[in-house]
């Protein structure tokens, strides 16, 4: 649909961030359901001009005035840190606009639906606070693969390890990894002695708990008690909420890896029914938002280098658990910025726009 006066307006808060930049690209690539598009960011980014739908648009400062003129039928997407969303999303919703929030501020709120459009699109209709949340990017990669299998086989338990890219920590995370890589690239012999990488990098850890160059870091988030991290507990809670399985046993270990963009997970899922690889392949191959890449003997399996810049969750290494006929093991890779955040927000916003058009 071409922009018309009756088409809903879209406001993007956090338009200049890493995910915001991807969303602007997506808005220029997808069918255009929007009237005016308003770009909003922090005061330090106000006045910048960004391209969207082939036009230069000035970025507005995030103030109450930035939401003037928005009301019922319009959509405001927040691609901002938790504290920014917590403050400003309710103000936008109070104007009558529908809010799509990609932060963690409202994901646990029982009055805010947590939506993956391929899995639970009808959840957008129940939003007492006027806010719809999208899950975190690791949860989204996990749910995209597990959801279709659960619908057919009945999920009873999940164990996963995530291998999370540095871009999930924003531009600061990417910059820190690149600086560290530059240091290790000019220093021969690193990675052969205890602590040599840490000494070479020094205090330049960026937003991470340890060096990532020539290393992995089995920690993401903040302490959540009993040795668990906030990210691990979030993936557990969000997966349960998206799938509608409040008591599902879920255990997650989150690991940071020296990858710029593209989250991956190794997953063990247990089902009510016995499973076999052929049936799992059928389900995954037919699932929306999933591409099956599973021929290890030919070197075909998902990697973040394959998934980056693409829309689907890439699933492979599918095999039945050796000791449990109800268990299935597989590997998932997904672009955490594109599908894991920006595209999911765009899909939710489009659902809301369609709802408004049919009202």
Secondary structure in CASP SS format (residue, H / E / C, confidence):
PFRMAT SS
TARGET T0000
AUTHOR 0000-0000-0000
METHOD secondary structure of the structure
MODEL  1
X C 1.00
X C 1.00
X C 1.00
X C 1.00
X C 1.00
X C 1.00
X C 1.00
X C 1.00
X C 1.00
X E 1.00
X E 1.00
X E 1.00
X E 1.00
X C 1.00
X C 1.00
X C 1.00
X C 1.00
X H 1.00
X H 1.00
X H 1.00
X H 1.00
X H 1.00
X H 1.00
X H 1.00
X H 1.00
X H 1.00
X H 1.00
X H 1.00
X H 1.00
X C 1.00
X C 1.00
X C 1.00
X C 1.00
X C 1.00
X C 1.00
X C 1.00
X E 1.00
X E 1.00
X E 1.00
X E 1.00
X E 1.00
X C 1.00
X H 1.00
X H 1.00
X H 1.00
X C 1.00
X C 1.00
X C 1.00
X E 1.00
X E 1.00
X E 1.00
X E 1.00
X C 1.00
X C 1.00
X E 1.00
X E 1.00
X E 1.00
X E 1.00
X E 1.00
X E 1.00
X E 1.00
X C 1.00
X C 1.00
X H 1.00
X H 1.00
X H 1.00
X H 1.00
X C 1.00
X C 1.00
X C 1.00
X C 1.00
X C 1.00
X C 1.00
X C 1.00
X E 1.00
X E 1.00
X E 1.00
X E 1.00
X C 1.00
X C 1.00
X C 1.00
X H 1.00
X H 1.00
X H 1.00
X H 1.00
X H 1.00
X H 1.00
X H 1.00
X H 1.00
X H 1.00
X H 1.00
X H 1.00
X H 1.00
X H 1.00
X C 1.00
X C 1.00
X C 1.00
X E 1.00
X E 1.00
X E 1.00
X E 1.00
X C 1.00
X C 1.00
X C 1.00
X C 1.00
X C 1.00
X C 1.00
X C 1.00
X C 1.00
X C 1.00
X C 1.00
X C 1.00
X E 1.00
X E 1.00
X C 1.00
X C 1.00
X H 1.00
X H 1.00
X H 1.00
X H 1.00
X H 1.00
X H 1.00
X H 1.00
X H 1.00
X H 1.00
X C 1.00
X C 1.00
X C 1.00
X C 1.00
X C 1.00
X E 1.00
X E 1.00
X E 1.00
X C 1.00
X C 1.00
X C 1.00
X H 1.00
X H 1.00
X H 1.00
X H 1.00
X H 1.00
X H 1.00
X H 1.00
X H 1.00
X H 1.00
X H 1.00
X H 1.00
X H 1.00
X H 1.00
X H 1.00
X H 1.00
X H 1.00
X H 1.00
X C 1.00
X E 1.00
X E 1.00
X E 1.00
X E 1.00
X E 1.00
X E 1.00
X E 1.00
X E 1.00
X E 1.00
X E 1.00
X C 1.00
X H 1.00
X H 1.00
X H 1.00
X H 1.00
X H 1.00
X H 1.00
X H 1.00
X H 1.00
X H 1.00
X H 1.00
X H 1.00
X H 1.00
X H 1.00
X H 1.00
X H 1.00
X H 1.00
X H 1.00
X H 1.00
X H 1.00
X H 1.00
X C 1.00
X C 1.00
X C 1.00
X C 1.00
X C 1.00
X C 1.00
X C 1.00
X C 1.00
X C 1.00
X C 1.00
X H 1.00
X H 1.00
X H 1.00
X H 1.00
X H 1.00
X H 1.00
X C 1.00
X C 1.00
X C 1.00
X C 1.00
X C 1.00
X C 1.00
X C 1.00
X C 1.00
X C 1.00
X C 1.00
X C 1.00
X C 1.00
X C 1.00
X C 1.00
X E 1.00
X E 1.00
X C 1.00
X C 1.00
X C 1.00
X C 1.00
X C 1.00
X E 1.00
X C 1.00
X C 1.00
X C 1.00
X C 1.00
X C 1.00
X E 1.00
X H 1.00
X H 1.00
X H 1.00
X H 1.00
X H 1.00
X H 1.00
X H 1.00
X H 1.00
X H 1.00
X H 1.00
X H 1.00
X H 1.00
X H 1.00
X H 1.00
X C 1.00
X C 1.00
X C 1.00
X C 1.00
X C 1.00
X E 1.00
X E 1.00
X E 1.00
X E 1.00
X E 1.00
X E 1.00
X E 1.00
X E 1.00
X E 1.00
X C 1.00
X C 1.00
X C 1.00
X C 1.00
X C 1.00
X E 1.00
X E 1.00
X E 1.00
X E 1.00
X E 1.00
X E 1.00
X E 1.00
X E 1.00
X E 1.00
X C 1.00
X C 1.00
X C 1.00
X C 1.00
X C 1.00
X H 1.00
X H 1.00
X H 1.00
X H 1.00
X H 1.00
X H 1.00
X H 1.00
X H 1.00
X H 1.00
X H 1.00
X C 1.00
X C 1.00
X C 1.00
X E 1.00
X E 1.00
X E 1.00
X C 1.00
X C 1.00
X E 1.00
X H 1.00
X H 1.00
X H 1.00
X C 1.00
X E 1.00
X C 1.00
X C 1.00
X C 1.00
X H 1.00
X H 1.00
X H 1.00
X H 1.00
X C 1.00
X C 1.00
X C 1.00
X C 1.00
X C 1.00
X E 1.00
X E 1.00
X E 1.00
X E 1.00
X E 1.00
X E 1.00
X E 1.00
X E 1.00
X C 1.00
X C 1.00
X C 1.00
X C 1.00
X C 1.00
X C 1.00
X E 1.00
X E 1.00
X E 1.00
X E 1.00
X E 1.00
X E 1.00
X E 1.00
X E 1.00
X C 1.00
X C 1.00
X C 1.00
X H 1.00
X H 1.00
X H 1.00
X H 1.00
X H 1.00
X H 1.00
X H 1.00
X H 1.00
X H 1.00
X H 1.00
X H 1.00
X H 1.00
X H 1.00
X H 1.00
X H 1.00
X H 1.00
X H 1.00
X H 1.00
X H 1.00
X H 1.00
X H 1.00
X C 1.00
END
